[in-house]
Amino acid sequence: MIDLLLLSVALAMDSMAVSIVNGIKYQNYGYRETFIASFSFGFFQGFMPLLGYLIFTPFLPYIEKYDHWVVLLALGAIGINMIRESFEKEEIREKSSQFTYKILFAESIATAIDALSSGIVLPEFPVSPYVSCFVIFLITFLICMIAHRLGKRIALILKDKATLCGGIILILLGIKTVLEHLGIL
């Protein structure tokens, strides 16, 4: 069971980093948005291993060759956009820094796509794969709830540099994912 908890926390780390960035970036991020975003991150972190377990097990070696590049492209694009927004005029930044479900969906998929391969280990745990995925969901959800609020506190300290820092963090997270999959880290 400890292995399942460790896997859950490890899978939640990318979502946690993005949650902190979202808390920093979005001016309109309240408790409702925090709950929805945390649920979305948790759902996809829990769903992807189940999907890998149920459907993609025979195809995982092929998917694993490319999933890290998808993560880099998605997080890199979001990060570059945030950096660009950080240099625009204030009224434009305020309009473009609003929380949207479209961005949340892209972030949720991007942070969870590499969790597909973890579906292989689900049968190793002493509980059913469905319970394992629920544990992954729950741990990710709770970590992201805390991370969003932490991001709000960081935003108060960083003020107008928060969006720039968030963009850089997302790009670095994408690069880290690629370097890990290439065996460099």
RODRENKOL-766031 format. One record per atom (N, C-alpha, C): residue in three letters; x, y, z. Coordinates in pm, whole numbers, plus 32768, in hexadecimal, padded with zeros to 4 digits. Example, Ala and Ser with C-alpha at 12.3 -4.5 7.8 and 13.67 -1.06 7.14 Angstrom:
<recs>
ALA85277DC7830C;ALA84CE7E3E830C;ALA85287EB6830C;SER85057F1F82C4;SER85577F9682CA;SER850A80038313;
</recs>
This chain:
<recs>
MET80537F888000;MET800080008000;MET8057807E8000;ILE80CB8078803F;ILE812580EB8040;ILE815481097FB1;ASP816A80A07F62;ASP819280B57ED6;ASP812781027E89;LEU80AA80E37EA2;LEU803C812A7E61;LEU803981BD7E8B;LEU804E81D87F0A;LEU805082637F39;LEU80C582B07EFB;LEU8139826F7EF3;LEU81AE82B07EB6;LEU819682CB7E22;LEU815B826A7DDB;LEU813A827F7D4E;LEU80D782F37D40;SER807482F97D97;SER800F83637D91;SER804F83EC7DA3;VAL80A683F87E04;VAL80E984787E1C;VAL8143849C7DA5;ALA818C84397D71;ALA81E584537CFF;ALA819584827C85;LEU812584417C6A;LEU80D284687BF8;LEU809684F37C0C;ALA807E85197C88;ALA803E859A7CA5;ALA809E86107C98;MET812085F87C92;MET818186667C96;MET817686C77C20;ASP816386947BA7;ASP815386EF7B34;ASP80D487437B44;SER806887027B6F;SER7FEB874A7B84;SER7FF987B17BF4;MET8047878F7C5A;MET805E87EC7CC8;MET80A688697C95;ALA810E88547C43;ALA815988C77C0F;ALA80FF89217BBB;VAL80AD88E67B65;VAL805289357B12;VAL7FE889797B69;SER7FBC89387BD2;SER7F5A89747C2E;SER7F9489EF7C72;ILE801189E87C9B;ILE80518A5D7CD6;ILE80558ACF7C71;VAL807C8AAE7BF6;VAL80838B137B8B;VAL7FF98B4F7B73;ASN7F918AFB7B6F;ASN7F0A8B2F7B59;ASN7EDE8B8B7BCA;GLY7F018B667C44;GLY7EE18BBD7CB5;GLY7F278C437CAB;ILE7FA08C437C72;ILE7FEB8CBE7C5E;ILE7FAD8D117BED;LYS7F8C8CCF7B80;LYS7F688D157B04;LYS7EDB8D4E7B04;TYR7E798CFF7B2A;TYR7DEE8D257B11;TYR7DB68D7D7B7F;GLN7D8E8DF37B55;GLN7D568E557BB2;GLN7CCE8E277BE8;ASN7C828DE07B96;ASN7BFA8DB97BBC;ASN7BF38D2B7BF6;TYR7C618CFA7C29;TYR7C678C727C5E;TYR7C378C717CEE;GLY7BB98C4D7D01;GLY7B828C467D88;GLY7B778BB57DB6;TYR7B2A8B9F7E1E;TYR7B1C8B187E54;TYR7AD78ABA7DF1;ARG7A768AEC7DA9;ARG7A2F8A997D46;ARG7A8F8A697CDA;GLU7ADE8AC67CA3;GLU7B3E8AA47C3A;GLU7BAB8A477C70;THR7BD48A5F7CEC;THR7C388A087D2B;THR7C03897A7D34;PHE7B86896B7D5F;PHE7B4A88E67D6A;PHE7B3F88A47CE1;ILE7B0D88EC7C7E;ILE7AFB88B47BF8;ILE7B82888C7BBC;ALA7BE588E37BC7;ALA7C6888C57B8F;ALA7CA8884E7BD7;SER7CA0884B7C5A;SER7CD987DC7CA7;SER7C9487597C84;PHE7C10875F7C73;PHE7BC586E87C4B;PHE7BF286BA7BC0;SER7C0387197B64;SER7C2D86F77ADC;SER7CB786B77ADB;PHE7D1686F47B23;PHE7D9C86B97B29;PHE7D96862E7B68;GLY7D4C861F7BD5;GLY7D3F859E7C16;GLY7CFD85377BBE;PHE7C9385617B79;PHE7C4D85057B20;PHE7CAB84CD7AB6;PHE7CF285257A71;PHE7D4884F67A05;PHE7DC084A77A39;GLN7DF584CD7AAE;GLN7E63847F7AE7;GLN7E3383F47B0F;GLY7DB883E77B3C;GLY7D8083647B5E;GLY7D5083177AE6;PHE7D1D835D7A82;PHE7CE5831C7A0C;PHE7D5082E579AE;MET7DBC832E799B;MET7E228303793A;MET7E61827C795E;PRO7E85826279DB;PRO7EB981DC79F9;PRO7E51816F79E0;LEU7DD3818D79FF;LEU7D6A812C79E5;LEU7D5C8113794F;LEU7D62817D7902;LEU7D5D81707871;LEU7DD4811D783F;GLY7E4881387873;GLY7EBF80EB784F;GLY7EB080587874;TYR7E76804078E8;TYR7E607FB77916;TYR7DFA7F6E78BF;LEU7D8A7FAE78A1;LEU7D1D7F6D785B;LEU7D327F5F77C5;ILE7D647FC67787;ILE7D647FCA76F4;ILE7DF17FC676B8;PHE7E47801776EE;PHE7EC5803076A9;PHE7F397FD776D1;THR7F267F79772B;THR7F977F287758;THR7FE87EEF76E4;PRO7FAB7EBA767A;PRO7FFD7E87760C;PRO80447EF675BC;PHE80117F7075C3;PHE80477FDD7573;PHE80A2803C75C1;LEU80AF80287645;LEU80FC80847698;LEU818C809A7669;PRO81D080327639;PRO825A804C760A;PRO825F80B27598;TYR81F980B77546;TYR81F7811874D7;TYR81D281A47508;ILE817381AB7564;ILE8145822C759A;ILE81B3826C75EC;GLU81FB821A763B;GLU8263824F7692;GLU82D382947644;LYS82E3827075C9;LYS834C82AD7577;LYS832F83407559;TYR82B08369755F;TYR828A83EF7534;TYR82428442759E;ASP82128405760A;ASP81BF84507668;ASP820584C876A5;HIS828584BE76BE;HIS82CE852E76FA;HIS82D885A5769C;TRP82DA858C7619;TRP82DD85FB75B8;TRP8256864475B6;VAL81EA85F975C6;VAL8165863675CC;VAL815C86917648;VAL8190866076B9;VAL819186B07734;VAL81E18730771E;LEU8259872476E1;LEU82AC879976C8;LEU826587FE766E;LEU822787CF7604;LEU81E0882B75A9;LEU816C887175EE;ALA811D88267638;ALA80A78861767A;ALA80D188C576E7;LEU8128889A7741;LEU815188F577AD;LEU81A689677778;GLY81F8894B7713;GLY824989B576D6;GLY81F28A207697;ALA818B89F7764F;ALA81318A58760E;ALA80E98AAE7676;ILE80B88A6E76DF;ILE80748AB97749;ILE80D68B17778E;GLY814F8AE477A9;GLY81B68B3577EC;GLY81E28BAC7798;ILE81F98B977717;ILE82208C0576BD;ILE81B38C6E76B8;ASN81378C4076B3;ASN80C68C9E76B1;ASN80C38CF07732;MET80DE8CB177A4;MET80E08CFA7823;MET81518D617826;ILE81C58D3B77F2;ILE82378D9877EF;ILE82158E0F7795;ARG81DA8DF27722;ARG81B18E5D76C6;ARG814C8EB9770A;GLU80EB8E80774F;GLU80868ED07795;GLU80C48F277801;SER81308EF8783F;SER816C8F4478AD;SER81AB8FC7787D;PHE81C58FD177FA;PHE8201904A77C4;PHE819C90A5777F;GLU811D90797776;GLU80B690CA7735;GLU807F91327795;LYS8031918D775D;LYS7FF291F577AF;LYS7F9491B77815;GLU7F8291FC7882;GLU7F3491CA78F4;GLU7EA691A278CE;GLU7E6191F5787F;GLU7DD591D47861;GLU7DCA9157780B;ILE7E2B913F77B3;ILE7E2B90C57762;ILE7E47904E77BC;ARG7EA9905B7815;ARG7ECD8FED786D;ARG7E578FC678C5;GLU7E0E902878F8;GLU7D9C900A794E;GLU7D338FB97903;LYS7D1B8FDC7885;LYS7CB88F927837;LYS7CEA8F057817;SER7D698EF577F5;SER7D9B8E7477C9;SER7DC28E1A783D;SER7DCA8E4E78B5;SER7DF18DFE7928;SER7D778DCD7975;GLN7D0C8DB67932;GLN7C958D817972;GLN7C928CE97962;PHE7C6A8CA779CA;PHE7C5D8C1679CC;PHE7BF78BEA7963;THR7C1C8B877910;THR7BBE8B4E78B0;THR7BC68AB678B7;TYR7B578A767896;TYR7B5389E47897;TYR7BA689AA7825;LYS7BB489F277B9;LYS7C0589C47748;LYS7C9789B67773;ILE7CCC8A1977B8;ILE7D558A1377E8;ILE7D6289A67853;LEU7D02899D78AC;LEU7D0589377915;LEU7D0988AA78D8;PHE7CB988927873;PHE7CB6880F7832;PHE7D3F87EF77F6;ALA7D7A885077B0;ALA7DFE883B7774;ALA7E67881E77DF;GLU7E63886A784D;GLU7EC2885578BA;GLU7EAF87CC78FA;SER7E3287A6790F;SER7E148726794F;SER7E4786B178FC;ILE7E3086B77879;ILE7E60864D7820;ILE7EF8864D781B;ALA7F3386C3780B;ALA7FC586CC77FE;ALA800C8696787A;THR7FD986B378EF;THR801C86857969;THR800285F27986;ALA7F9C85B87949;ALA7F78852D7967;ALA7F9F84CA78FB;ILE7FC984F97887;ILE7FE0849D7818;ILE804D84377837;ASP80B184607881;ASP811A840078A1;ASP80F0839B790C;ALA807C83B17949;ALA8047835179AB;ALA800E82D47968;LEU7FFC82D978E4;LEU7FCC8263789B;LEU802181E878B9;SER80A481FC78B6;SER80FF818B78C7;SER80F8814F7953;SER80CB819B79B5;SER80C281657A3D;SER805380FD7A49;GLY7FFD80F479E4;GLY7F95808D79E5;GLY7FCC800079EA;ILE80477FEF79BE;ILE80857F6B79BF;ILE80977F367A4D;VAL80B17F917AAC;VAL80CD7F647B35;VAL80507F537B8A;LEU7FDC7F787B58;LEU7F627F707BA9;LEU7F477EE37BDF;PRO7F5E7E797B90;PRO7F447DF37BC8;PRO7FA27DCD7C3C;GLU800E7E157C4E;GLU806F7DF77CB9;GLU803D7E207D43;PHE7FDC7E7A7D49;PHE7FAD7EAD7DC9;PHE7F4A7E4C7E08;PRO7F3F7E4F7E8F;PRO7EE67DF17ED4;PRO7E517E117EC6;VAL7E307E7D7E81;VAL7DA37EA17E6B;VAL7D887E9C7DD5;SER7D0A7EA27DB0;SER7CE77E9B7D22;SER7D1D7F157CD8;PRO7D327F087C55;PRO7D607F7C7C06;PRO7D007FF47C12;TYR7C807FDA7C24;TYR7C1E80467C30;TYR7C3180927CB4;VAL7C4A80497D1E;VAL7C6480897D9F;VAL7CE880D67D97;SER7D4C809A7D58;SER7DCE80DD7D47;SER7DBD81637CFF;CYS7D6F81637C95;CYS7D5881DE7C49;CYS7D0B82457C9A;PHE7CAF82177CED;PHE7C6782747D45;PHE7CC782B37DAA;VAL7D2382647DDE;VAL7D87829A7E3C;VAL7DDD83037DF6;ILE7E0782E67D7A;ILE7E5683467D2C;ILE7E0683C77D18;PHE7D8783B97CF5;PHE7D2F842E7CE5;PHE7D29847F7D66;LEU7D0E843B7DD5;LEU7CFA84807E54;LEU7D7984C97E82;ILE7DEB84877E78;ILE7E6A84C57EA1;ILE7E86853F7E4A;THR7E7685307DC6;THR7E8E85A17D6B;THR7E2F86137D89;PHE7DB085F47D9D;PHE7D4D865B7DBD;PHE7D7586AA7E39;LEU7D9986657EA3;LEU7DBD86A97F20;LEU7E3C86FD7F11;ILE7EA086C67ECF;ILE7F1C87107EB9;ILE7F02878D7E67;CYS7EB087817E00;CYS7E9387F47DA9;CYS7E40885F7DF1;MET7DE688367E49;MET7D9988977E97;MET7DF988EF7EE8;ILE7E5988AF7F28;ILE7EBB88F97F77;ILE7F14894F7F1D;ALA7F3E89167EAC;ALA7F9A895C7E51;ALA7F5B89D97E15;HIS7EDA89D37DF2;HIS7E978A497DBD;HIS7E998ABC7E21;ARG7E7C8A9C7E9D;ARG7E7A8B047F04;ARG7F088B397F1D;LEU7F6A8AE07F17;LEU7FF68B0B7F25;LEU801B8B6B7EB4;GLY7FF08B4D7E3C;GLY80098BA57DCA;GLY7FD08C307DDF;LYS7F5B8C397E1C;LYS7F1D8CBB7E39;LYS7F758D0B7E99;ARG7FAD8CC87EFB;ARG80058D0D7F5B;ARG80858D3C7F17;ILE80BC8CE87EC0;ILE81368D0D7E77;ILE811A8D867E1D;ALA80A38D887DE1;ALA807E8DF87D88;ALA807E8E7D7DD2;LEU80558E7B7E4F;LEU80558EF77E9F;LEU80E38F2B7EB3;ILE81428ECF7EBC;ILE81CE8EF67ED1;ILE820D8F247E4D;LEU81F58ED77DE1;LEU82358EF57D60;LEU81F18F667D13;LYS81718F7C7D2F;LYS81208FE37CED;LYS81278FD97C56;ASP815A903D7C0F;ASP815390407B7D;ASP81B88FE17B3A;LYS82138FA67B84;LYS82738F477B4A;LYS823F8EB77B54;ALA81CB8EA37B90;ALA81968E1E7BA7;ALA817C8DD27B25;THR81428E137AC1;THR81238DD07A44;THR81A38DA779FC;LEU82068DFD79FC;LEU82888DDD79BF;LEU82C58D637A03;CYS82C78D617A87;CYS82FE8CF07AD2;CYS82B08C707AB5;GLY822D8C7A7AB0;GLY81D98C067A93;GLY81F68BCC7A0A;GLY82068C2179A5;GLY82268BF3791F;GLY82AB8BAB791A;ILE830E8BE2795E;ILE83928BA37963;ILE83898B1B79A8;ILE833C8B127A14;ILE832C8A937A5B;ILE82EE8A297A01;LEU82878A4E79B5;LEU824689EC795C;LEU82A689BB78F0;ILE82F38A1578B5;ILE835389EC784F;ILE83BC898F788C;LEU83EE89B27901;LEU8451895D7944;LEU841788D47968;LEU839888D1798E;LEU8356885279AC;LEU835087FA792F;GLY832F883578BD;GLY832D87EA783F;GLY83B787B6781B;ILE841E8809782B;ILE84A887E1780E;ILE84D38771786D;LYS84B0877D78EC;LYS84D18715794E;LYS8493868F7927;THR8418869178F8;THR83D5861578CE;THR842185D3785D;VAL844A862277F9;VAL849685EA7789;VAL851C85B377B9;LEU856385FE780D;LEU85E685D1783D;LEU85DA85507890;GLU856F854278DD;GLU855984C87928;GLU8542845278CB;HIS84F184657866;HIS84D483F77808;HIS854D83D377B3;LEU85A58432779C;LEU861F84167750;LEU868C83DA77A8;GLY867383D3782A;GLY86D383987888;GLY874283F678B2;ILE873384777896;ILE879784D978BB;ILE878A84FF794E;LEU87118504797F;LEU86F785217A0D;LEU86CC84A27A55;
</recs>
